[in-house]
Amino acid sequence: MAVNTTTNWNDLTSCPFCGDELASPGAGFIDHIDSSANCEDGFEQWRANIAGDLAGEWSG
Ligand SMILES: [Zn+2]
């Protein structure tokens, strides 16, 4: 799977947007963006990018 983003998801123990340590991988990130508007914003944009990529592929 080739995803063209600058976001680093290799290390799920820290937030890829601000670098903060997460309480736990995955679920900890959801809690984190819940309390960090900036990171939530970054996540929304990242997710929109992925969705846009997929939509482009599937519509072709
Ligand atoms: Zn963060």
N, CA, C, O and the ligand as a Tripos MOL2 file, in Angstrom:
@<TRIPOS>MOLECULE
protein
  241   239    61     0     0
PROTEIN
NO_CHARGES

@<TRIPOS>ATOM
      1 N           0.8470   -1.1910    0.0000 N.3       1 MET1
      2 CA          0.0000    0.0000    0.0000 C.3       1 MET1
      3 C           0.8780    1.2350    0.0000 C.2       1 MET1
      4 O           1.6920    1.4350    0.9020 O.2       1 MET1
      5 N           0.7070    2.0510   -1.0080 N.am      2 ALA2
      6 CA          1.5160    3.2590   -1.1280 C.3       2 ALA2
      7 C           0.6850    4.4860   -0.7960 C.2       2 ALA2
      8 O          -0.2270    4.8580   -1.5350 O.2       2 ALA2
      9 N           1.0090    5.0970    0.3080 N.am      3 VAL3
     10 CA          0.2740    6.2900    0.7170 C.3       3 VAL3
     11 C           1.2260    7.4750    0.7360 C.2       3 VAL3
     12 O           2.2410    7.4610    1.4320 O.2       3 VAL3
     13 N           0.8900    8.4850   -0.0250 N.am      4 ASN4
     14 CA          1.7580    9.6510   -0.1400 C.3       4 ASN4
     15 C           1.3730   10.7240    0.8680 C.2       4 ASN4
     16 O           0.6300   11.6460    0.5320 O.2       4 ASN4
     17 N           1.8570   10.6200    2.0740 N.am      5 THR5
     18 CA          1.6550   11.6740    3.0530 C.3       5 THR5
     19 C           2.9750   11.8980    3.7800 C.2       5 THR5
     20 O           3.8770   11.0610    3.7380 O.2       5 THR5
     21 N           3.0640   13.0220    4.4330 N.am      6 THR6
     22 CA          4.2560   13.2920    5.2180 C.3       6 THR6
     23 C           4.0770   12.8110    6.6480 C.2       6 THR6
     24 O           4.9850   12.9090    7.4730 O.2       6 THR6
     25 N           2.8820   12.2870    6.9250 N.am      7 THR7
     26 CA          2.5990   11.8290    8.2740 C.3       7 THR7
     27 C           3.3040   10.5090    8.5490 C.2       7 THR7
     28 O           3.2560    9.5830    7.7390 O.2       7 THR7
     29 N           3.9450   10.4390    9.6810 N.am      8 ASN8
     30 CA          4.6820    9.2350   10.0440 C.3       8 ASN8
     31 C           3.8620    8.3610   10.9880 C.2       8 ASN8
     32 O           3.6800    8.6980   12.1580 O.2       8 ASN8
     33 N           3.3700    7.2400   10.4710 N.am      9 TRP9
     34 CA          2.5570    6.3390   11.2990 C.3       9 TRP9
     35 C           3.3440    5.1100   11.7060 C.2       9 TRP9
     36 O           2.7700    4.1270   12.1760 O.2       9 TRP9
     37 N           4.6560    5.1590   11.5300 N.am     10 ASN10
     38 CA          5.4670    3.9910   11.8860 C.3      10 ASN10
     39 C           5.4980    3.7880   13.3920 C.2      10 ASN10
     40 O           5.5790    2.6600   13.8790 O.2      10 ASN10
     41 N           5.4340    4.8870   14.1160 N.am     11 ASP11
     42 CA          5.5030    4.7990   15.5640 C.3      11 ASP11
     43 C           4.1650    5.2080   16.1580 C.2      11 ASP11
     44 O           3.8760    6.3940   16.3130 O.2      11 ASP11
     45 N           3.3580    4.2150   16.4880 N.am     12 LEU12
     46 CA          2.0110    4.5100   16.9670 C.3      12 LEU12
     47 C           1.9760    4.8340   18.4510 C.2      12 LEU12
     48 O           0.9040    5.0250   19.0250 O.2      12 LEU12
     49 N           3.1520    4.8960   19.0730 N.am     13 THR13
     50 CA          3.1590    5.2390   20.4860 C.3      13 THR13
     51 C           3.3000    6.7410   20.6880 C.2      13 THR13
     52 O           3.2900    7.2290   21.8180 O.2      13 THR13
     53 N           3.4330    7.4720   19.5800 N.am     14 SER14
     54 CA          3.4860    8.9260   19.6930 C.3      14 SER14
     55 C           2.6450    9.5530   18.5910 C.2      14 SER14
     56 O           2.4750    8.9710   17.5190 O.2      14 SER14
     57 N           2.1230   10.7420   18.8630 N.am     15 CYS15
     58 CA          1.2790   11.4410   17.9070 C.3      15 CYS15
     59 C           2.1080   11.8700   16.6990 C.2      15 CYS15
     60 O           3.1320   12.5330   16.8620 O.2      15 CYS15
     61 N           1.6810   11.4990   15.4870 N.am     16 PRO16
     62 CA          2.4240   11.8660   14.2920 C.3      16 PRO16
     63 C           2.3350   13.3570   13.9760 C.2      16 PRO16
     64 O           3.0740   13.8530   13.1250 O.2      16 PRO16
     65 N           1.4430   14.0720   14.6510 N.am     17 PHE17
     66 CA          1.2340   15.4850   14.3420 C.3      17 PHE17
     67 C           2.0160   16.3950   15.2800 C.2      17 PHE17
     68 O           2.5430   17.4160   14.8390 O.2      17 PHE17
     69 N           2.1050   16.0530   16.5530 N.am     18 CYS18
     70 CA          2.8220   16.9160   17.4870 C.3      18 CYS18
     71 C           3.9670   16.1840   18.1860 C.2      18 CYS18
     72 O           4.8010   16.8080   18.8420 O.2      18 CYS18
     73 N           4.0010   14.8490   18.0420 N.am     19 GLY19
     74 CA          5.1030   14.0970   18.6210 C.3      19 GLY19
     75 C           4.8980   13.7240   20.0750 C.2      19 GLY19
     76 O           5.7690   13.1110   20.6920 O.2      19 GLY19
     77 N           3.7410   14.0940   20.6310 N.am     20 ASP20
     78 CA          3.4540   13.7480   22.0180 C.3      20 ASP20
     79 C           3.3580   12.2380   22.1910 C.2      20 ASP20
     80 O           2.9030   11.5230   21.2990 O.2      20 ASP20
     81 N           3.7950   11.7670   23.3580 N.am     21 GLU21
     82 CA          3.6430   10.3500   23.6490 C.3      21 GLU21
     83 C           2.1830   10.0260   23.9140 C.2      21 GLU21
     84 O           1.4650   10.8110   24.5330 O.2      21 GLU21
     85 N           1.7400    8.8410   23.4310 N.am     22 LEU22
     86 CA          0.3550    8.4350   23.6310 C.3      22 LEU22
     87 C           0.2760    7.4260   24.7630 C.2      22 LEU22
     88 O           1.2020    6.6480   24.9920 O.2      22 LEU22
     89 N          -0.8620    7.4580   25.4720 N.am     23 ALA23
     90 CA         -1.0400    6.5360   26.5890 C.3      23 ALA23
     91 C          -1.0200    5.1040   26.0880 C.2      23 ALA23
     92 O          -0.5060    4.2060   26.7540 O.2      23 ALA23
     93 N          -1.5920    4.8990   24.8950 N.am     24 SER24
     94 CA         -1.5720    3.5760   24.2820 C.3      24 SER24
     95 C          -1.7230    3.7430   22.7810 C.2      24 SER24
     96 O          -2.3650    4.6890   22.3250 O.2      24 SER24
     97 N          -1.1320    2.8250   21.9960 N.am     25 PRO25
     98 CA         -1.2460    2.9380   20.5380 C.3      25 PRO25
     99 C          -2.7030    2.7920   20.1040 C.2      25 PRO25
    100 O          -3.4370    1.9730   20.6570 O.2      25 PRO25
    101 N          -3.1130    3.5670   19.1380 N.am     26 GLY26
    102 CA         -4.4650    3.4510   18.5970 C.3      26 GLY26
    103 C          -5.4740    4.1950   19.4500 C.2      26 GLY26
    104 O          -5.8040    5.3500   19.1800 O.2      26 GLY26
    105 N          -5.9630    3.5170   20.4890 N.am     27 ALA27
    106 CA         -6.9810    4.1210   21.3410 C.3      27 ALA27
    107 C          -6.4460    5.3860   22.0010 C.2      27 ALA27
    108 O          -7.1740    6.3660   22.1550 O.2      27 ALA27
    109 N          -5.1860    5.3640   22.3870 N.am     28 GLY28
    110 CA         -4.5760    6.5300   23.0040 C.3      28 GLY28
    111 C          -4.5580    7.7170   22.0560 C.2      28 GLY28
    112 O          -4.6680    8.8690   22.4750 O.2      28 GLY28
    113 N          -4.4170    7.4180   20.7740 N.am     29 PHE29
    114 CA         -4.4030    8.4960   19.7940 C.3      29 PHE29
    115 C          -5.7650    9.1530   19.6820 C.2      29 PHE29
    116 O          -5.8610   10.3740   19.5530 O.2      29 PHE29
    117 N          -6.8190    8.3500   19.7320 N.am     30 ILE30
    118 CA         -8.1780    8.9010   19.6620 C.3      30 ILE30
    119 C          -8.4290    9.8100   20.8690 C.2      30 ILE30
    120 O          -9.0000   10.8920   20.7400 O.2      30 ILE30
    121 N          -7.9910    9.3480   22.0370 N.am     31 ASP31
    122 CA         -8.1210   10.1920   23.2290 C.3      31 ASP31
    123 C          -7.3330   11.4880   23.0510 C.2      31 ASP31
    124 O          -7.7680   12.5680   23.4510 O.2      31 ASP31
    125 N          -6.1580   11.3420   22.4350 N.am     32 HIS32
    126 CA         -5.2520   12.4800   22.2640 C.3      32 HIS32
    127 C          -5.8840   13.5500   21.3640 C.2      32 HIS32
    128 O          -5.9060   14.7240   21.7330 O.2      32 HIS32
    129 N          -6.3950   13.1630   20.1940 N.am     33 ILE33
    130 CA         -6.9640   14.1640   19.2890 C.3      33 ILE33
    131 C          -8.2450   14.7350   19.8810 C.2      33 ILE33
    132 O          -8.6660   15.8380   19.5290 O.2      33 ILE33
    133 N          -8.8670   13.9690   20.7900 N.am     34 ASP34
    134 CA        -10.0530   14.4750   21.4740 C.3      34 ASP34
    135 C          -9.7130   15.6950   22.3130 C.2      34 ASP34
    136 O         -10.5430   16.5890   22.4810 O.2      34 ASP34
    137 N          -8.4950   15.7350   22.8400 N.am     35 SER35
    138 CA         -8.1050   16.8330   23.7230 C.3      35 SER35
    139 C          -7.1500   17.7940   23.0400 C.2      35 SER35
    140 O          -6.7230   18.7750   23.6490 O.2      35 SER35
    141 N          -6.8080   17.5320   21.7950 N.am     36 SER36
    142 CA         -5.8980   18.4260   21.0760 C.3      36 SER36
    143 C          -6.5170   18.8210   19.7390 C.2      36 SER36
    144 O          -6.5270   18.0350   18.7910 O.2      36 SER36
    145 N          -7.0290   20.0410   19.6740 N.am     37 ALA37
    146 CA         -7.7420   20.5040   18.4720 C.3      37 ALA37
    147 C          -6.8100   20.5170   17.2620 C.2      37 ALA37
    148 O          -7.2240   20.1660   16.1570 O.2      37 ALA37
    149 N          -5.5610   20.9180   17.4640 N.am     38 ASN38
    150 CA         -4.6190   20.9700   16.3520 C.3      38 ASN38
    151 C          -4.4050   19.5970   15.7350 C.2      38 ASN38
    152 O          -4.4040   19.4470   14.5130 O.2      38 ASN38
    153 N          -4.2250   18.6080   16.5830 N.am     39 CYS39
    154 CA         -3.9590   17.2630   16.0990 C.3      39 CYS39
    155 C          -5.2280   16.6720   15.4950 C.2      39 CYS39
    156 O          -5.1570   15.9220   14.5210 O.2      39 CYS39
    157 N          -6.3740   16.9970   16.0550 N.am     40 GLU40
    158 CA         -7.6340   16.5300   15.4780 C.3      40 GLU40
    159 C          -7.7790   17.0960   14.0700 C.2      40 GLU40
    160 O          -8.1950   16.3960   13.1470 O.2      40 GLU40
    161 N          -7.4340   18.3630   13.9200 N.am     41 ASP41
    162 CA         -7.4850   19.0050   12.6140 C.3      41 ASP41
    163 C          -6.5530   18.2950   11.6380 C.2      41 ASP41
    164 O          -6.9350   17.9960   10.5060 O.2      41 ASP41
    165 N          -5.3430   18.0300   12.0800 N.am     42 GLY42
    166 CA         -4.3810   17.3380   11.2320 C.3      42 GLY42
    167 C          -4.8870   15.9620   10.8380 C.2      42 GLY42
    168 O          -4.7260   15.5330    9.6950 O.2      42 GLY42
    169 N          -5.4980   15.2750   11.7850 N.am     43 PHE43
    170 CA         -6.0190   13.9380   11.5260 C.3      43 PHE43
    171 C          -7.1620   13.9880   10.5150 C.2      43 PHE43
    172 O          -7.2450   13.1540    9.6130 O.2      43 PHE43
    173 N          -8.0390   14.9750   10.6770 N.am     44 GLU44
    174 CA         -9.1640   15.1200    9.7400 C.3      44 GLU44
    175 C          -8.6350   15.3440    8.3250 C.2      44 GLU44
    176 O          -9.1410   14.7550    7.3690 O.2      44 GLU44
    177 N          -7.6270   16.1890    8.1950 N.am     45 GLN45
    178 CA         -7.0540   16.4630    6.8720 C.3      45 GLN45
    179 C          -6.3790   15.2220    6.3050 C.2      45 GLN45
    180 O          -6.5110   14.9160    5.1200 O.2      45 GLN45
    181 N          -5.6560   14.5130    7.1640 N.am     46 TRP46
    182 CA         -4.9860   13.2910    6.7260 C.3      46 TRP46
    183 C          -6.0230   12.2920    6.2260 C.2      46 TRP46
    184 O          -5.8540   11.6770    5.1730 O.2      46 TRP46
    185 N          -7.1010   12.1390    7.0010 N.am     47 ARG47
    186 CA         -8.1340   11.1780    6.6370 C.3      47 ARG47
    187 C          -8.8120   11.6040    5.3260 C.2      47 ARG47
    188 O          -9.1260   10.7600    4.4870 O.2      47 ARG47
    189 N          -9.0330   12.9040    5.1530 N.am     48 ALA48
    190 CA         -9.6460   13.4170    3.9250 C.3      48 ALA48
    191 C          -8.7450   13.1310    2.7350 C.2      48 ALA48
    192 O          -9.2240   12.7980    1.6510 O.2      48 ALA48
    193 N          -7.4320   13.2620    2.9380 N.am     49 ASN49
    194 CA         -6.4840   12.9480    1.8630 C.3      49 ASN49
    195 C          -6.6030   11.4910    1.4490 C.2      49 ASN49
    196 O          -6.6850   11.1750    0.2620 O.2      49 ASN49
    197 N          -6.6120   10.6080    2.4400 N.am     50 ILE50
    198 CA         -6.7120    9.1770    2.1590 C.3      50 ILE50
    199 C          -8.0220    8.8860    1.4260 C.2      50 ILE50
    200 O          -8.0320    8.1670    0.4270 O.2      50 ILE50
    201 N          -9.1160    9.4430    1.9210 N.am     51 ALA51
    202 CA        -10.4130    9.2270    1.3010 C.3      51 ALA51
    203 C         -10.4020    9.7300   -0.1320 C.2      51 ALA51
    204 O         -10.9630    9.0880   -1.0190 O.2      51 ALA51
    205 N          -9.7620   10.8860   -0.3690 N.am     52 GLY52
    206 CA         -9.6780   11.4400   -1.7070 C.3      52 GLY52
    207 C          -8.9000   10.5210   -2.6300 C.2      52 GLY52
    208 O          -9.2840   10.3070   -3.7800 O.2      52 GLY52
    209 N          -7.7880    9.9730   -2.1110 N.am     53 ASP53
    210 CA         -6.9910    9.0500   -2.9150 C.3      53 ASP53
    211 C          -7.8120    7.8290   -3.2970 C.2      53 ASP53
    212 O          -7.8240    7.4170   -4.4570 O.2      53 ASP53
    213 N          -8.4920    7.2590   -2.3270 N.am     54 LEU54
    214 CA         -9.2820    6.0610   -2.5740 C.3      54 LEU54
    215 C         -10.3940    6.3570   -3.5700 C.2      54 LEU54
    216 O         -10.6350    5.5750   -4.4890 O.2      54 LEU54
    217 N         -11.0710    7.4850   -3.3880 N.am     55 ALA55
    218 CA        -12.1550    7.8460   -4.2910 C.3      55 ALA55
    219 C         -11.6280    7.9630   -5.7150 C.2      55 ALA55
    220 O         -12.2820    7.5210   -6.6600 O.2      55 ALA55
    221 N         -10.4390    8.5610   -5.8730 N.am     56 GLY56
    222 CA         -9.8550    8.6950   -7.1960 C.3      56 GLY56
    223 C          -9.5830    7.3370   -7.8220 C.2      56 GLY56
    224 O          -9.8410    7.1230   -9.0060 O.2      56 GLY56
    225 N          -9.0540    6.4180   -7.0090 N.am     57 GLU57
    226 CA         -8.7500    5.0980   -7.5440 C.3      57 GLU57
    227 C         -10.0090    4.3390   -7.9200 C.2      57 GLU57
    228 O         -10.0770    3.7070   -8.9750 O.2      57 GLU57
    229 N         -11.0000    4.4070   -7.0520 N.am     58 TRP58
    230 CA        -12.2070    3.5910   -7.2740 C.3      58 TRP58
    231 C         -13.0580    4.1440   -8.4150 C.2      58 TRP58
    232 O         -13.7690    3.3930   -9.0820 O.2      58 TRP58
    233 N         -12.9860    5.4560   -8.6390 N.am     59 SER59
    234 CA        -13.8250    6.0360   -9.7000 C.3      59 SER59
    235 C         -13.2220    5.7630  -11.0780 C.2      59 SER59
    236 O         -13.9240    5.8210  -12.0880 O.2      59 SER59
    237 N         -11.9070    5.4630  -11.1180 N.am     60 GLY60
    238 CA        -11.2440    5.2600  -12.3860 C.3      60 GLY60
    239 C         -11.6560    3.9330  -13.0050 C.2      60 GLY60
    240 O         -11.1920    3.5880  -14.0910 O.2      60 GLY60
    241 ZN         -0.7200   15.4110   18.8940 Zn       61 ZN61
@<TRIPOS>BOND
     1     1     2 1
     2     2     3 1
     3     3     4 2
     4     3     5 am
     5     5     6 1
     6     6     7 1
     7     7     8 2
     8     7     9 am
     9     9    10 1
    10    10    11 1
    11    11    12 2
    12    11    13 am
    13    13    14 1
    14    14    15 1
    15    15    16 2
    16    15    17 am
    17    17    18 1
    18    18    19 1
    19    19    20 2
    20    19    21 am
    21    21    22 1
    22    22    23 1
    23    23    24 2
    24    23    25 am
    25    25    26 1
    26    26    27 1
    27    27    28 2
    28    27    29 am
    29    29    30 1
    30    30    31 1
    31    31    32 2
    32    31    33 am
    33    33    34 1
    34    34    35 1
    35    35    36 2
    36    35    37 am
    37    37    38 1
    38    38    39 1
    39    39    40 2
    40    39    41 am
    41    41    42 1
    42    42    43 1
    43    43    44 2
    44    43    45 am
    45    45    46 1
    46    46    47 1
    47    47    48 2
    48    47    49 am
    49    49    50 1
    50    50    51 1
    51    51    52 2
    52    51    53 am
    53    53    54 1
    54    54    55 1
    55    55    56 2
    56    55    57 am
    57    57    58 1
    58    58    59 1
    59    59    60 2
    60    59    61 am
    61    61    62 1
    62    62    63 1
    63    63    64 2
    64    63    65 am
    65    65    66 1
    66    66    67 1
    67    67    68 2
    68    67    69 am
    69    69    70 1
    70    70    71 1
    71    71    72 2
    72    71    73 am
    73    73    74 1
    74    74    75 1
    75    75    76 2
    76    75    77 am
    77    77    78 1
    78    78    79 1
    79    79    80 2
    80    79    81 am
    81    81    82 1
    82    82    83 1
    83    83    84 2
    84    83    85 am
    85    85    86 1
    86    86    87 1
    87    87    88 2
    88    87    89 am
    89    89    90 1
    90    90    91 1
    91    91    92 2
    92    91    93 am
    93    93    94 1
    94    94    95 1
    95    95    96 2
    96    95    97 am
    97    97    98 1
    98    98    99 1
    99    99   100 2
   100    99   101 am
   101   101   102 1
   102   102   103 1
   103   103   104 2
   104   103   105 am
   105   105   106 1
   106   106   107 1
   107   107   108 2
   108   107   109 am
   109   109   110 1
   110   110   111 1
   111   111   112 2
   112   111   113 am
   113   113   114 1
   114   114   115 1
   115   115   116 2
   116   115   117 am
   117   117   118 1
   118   118   119 1
   119   119   120 2
   120   119   121 am
   121   121   122 1
   122   122   123 1
   123   123   124 2
   124   123   125 am
   125   125   126 1
   126   126   127 1
   127   127   128 2
   128   127   129 am
   129   129   130 1
   130   130   131 1
   131   131   132 2
   132   131   133 am
   133   133   134 1
   134   134   135 1
   135   135   136 2
   136   135   137 am
   137   137   138 1
   138   138   139 1
   139   139   140 2
   140   139   141 am
   141   141   142 1
   142   142   143 1
   143   143   144 2
   144   143   145 am
   145   145   146 1
   146   146   147 1
   147   147   148 2
   148   147   149 am
   149   149   150 1
   150   150   151 1
   151   151   152 2
   152   151   153 am
   153   153   154 1
   154   154   155 1
   155   155   156 2
   156   155   157 am
   157   157   158 1
   158   158   159 1
   159   159   160 2
   160   159   161 am
   161   161   162 1
   162   162   163 1
   163   163   164 2
   164   163   165 am
   165   165   166 1
   166   166   167 1
   167   167   168 2
   168   167   169 am
   169   169   170 1
   170   170   171 1
   171   171   172 2
   172   171   173 am
   173   173   174 1
   174   174   175 1
   175   175   176 2
   176   175   177 am
   177   177   178 1
   178   178   179 1
   179   179   180 2
   180   179   181 am
   181   181   182 1
   182   182   183 1
   183   183   184 2
   184   183   185 am
   185   185   186 1
   186   186   187 1
   187   187   188 2
   188   187   189 am
   189   189   190 1
   190   190   191 1
   191   191   192 2
   192   191   193 am
   193   193   194 1
   194   194   195 1
   195   195   196 2
   196   195   197 am
   197   197   198 1
   198   198   199 1
   199   199   200 2
   200   199   201 am
   201   201   202 1
   202   202   203 1
   203   203   204 2
   204   203   205 am
   205   205   206 1
   206   206   207 1
   207   207   208 2
   208   207   209 am
   209   209   210 1
   210   210   211 1
   211   211   212 2
   212   211   213 am
   213   213   214 1
   214   214   215 1
   215   215   216 2
   216   215   217 am
   217   217   218 1
   218   218   219 1
   219   219   220 2
   220   219   221 am
   221   221   222 1
   222   222   223 1
   223   223   224 2
   224   223   225 am
   225   225   226 1
   226   226   227 1
   227   227   228 2
   228   227   229 am
   229   229   230 1
   230   230   231 1
   231   231   232 2
   232   231   233 am
   233   233   234 1
   234   234   235 1
   235   235   236 2
   236   235   237 am
   237   237   238 1
   238   238   239 1
   239   239   240 2
@<TRIPOS>SUBSTRUCTURE
     1 MET1         2 RESIDUE 1 A MET
     2 ALA2         6 RESIDUE 1 A ALA
     3 VAL3        10 RESIDUE 1 A VAL
     4 ASN4        14 RESIDUE 1 A ASN
     5 THR5        18 RESIDUE 1 A THR
     6 THR6        22 RESIDUE 1 A THR
     7 THR7        26 RESIDUE 1 A THR
     8 ASN8        30 RESIDUE 1 A ASN
     9 TRP9        34 RESIDUE 1 A TRP
    10 ASN10       38 RESIDUE 1 A ASN
    11 ASP11       42 RESIDUE 1 A ASP
    12 LEU12       46 RESIDUE 1 A LEU
    13 THR13       50 RESIDUE 1 A THR
    14 SER14       54 RESIDUE 1 A SER
    15 CYS15       58 RESIDUE 1 A CYS
    16 PRO16       62 RESIDUE 1 A PRO
    17 PHE17       66 RESIDUE 1 A PHE
    18 CYS18       70 RESIDUE 1 A CYS
    19 GLY19       74 RESIDUE 1 A GLY
    20 ASP20       78 RESIDUE 1 A ASP
    21 GLU21       82 RESIDUE 1 A GLU
    22 LEU22       86 RESIDUE 1 A LEU
    23 ALA23       90 RESIDUE 1 A ALA
    24 SER24       94 RESIDUE 1 A SER
    25 PRO25       98 RESIDUE 1 A PRO
    26 GLY26      102 RESIDUE 1 A GLY
    27 ALA27      106 RESIDUE 1 A ALA
    28 GLY28      110 RESIDUE 1 A GLY
    29 PHE29      114 RESIDUE 1 A PHE
    30 ILE30      118 RESIDUE 1 A ILE
    31 ASP31      122 RESIDUE 1 A ASP
    32 HIS32      126 RESIDUE 1 A HIS
    33 ILE33      130 RESIDUE 1 A ILE
    34 ASP34      134 RESIDUE 1 A ASP
    35 SER35      138 RESIDUE 1 A SER
    36 SER36      142 RESIDUE 1 A SER
    37 ALA37      146 RESIDUE 1 A ALA
    38 ASN38      150 RESIDUE 1 A ASN
    39 CYS39      154 RESIDUE 1 A CYS
    40 GLU40      158 RESIDUE 1 A GLU
    41 ASP41      162 RESIDUE 1 A ASP
    42 GLY42      166 RESIDUE 1 A GLY
    43 PHE43      170 RESIDUE 1 A PHE
    44 GLU44      174 RESIDUE 1 A GLU
    45 GLN45      178 RESIDUE 1 A GLN
    46 TRP46      182 RESIDUE 1 A TRP
    47 ARG47      186 RESIDUE 1 A ARG
    48 ALA48      190 RESIDUE 1 A ALA
    49 ASN49      194 RESIDUE 1 A ASN
    50 ILE50      198 RESIDUE 1 A ILE
    51 ALA51      202 RESIDUE 1 A ALA
    52 GLY52      206 RESIDUE 1 A GLY
    53 ASP53      210 RESIDUE 1 A ASP
    54 LEU54      214 RESIDUE 1 A LEU
    55 ALA55      218 RESIDUE 1 A ALA
    56 GLY56      222 RESIDUE 1 A GLY
    57 GLU57      226 RESIDUE 1 A GLU
    58 TRP58      230 RESIDUE 1 A TRP
    59 SER59      234 RESIDUE 1 A SER
    60 GLY60      238 RESIDUE 1 A GLY
    61 ZN61       241 GROUP 0 **** ****
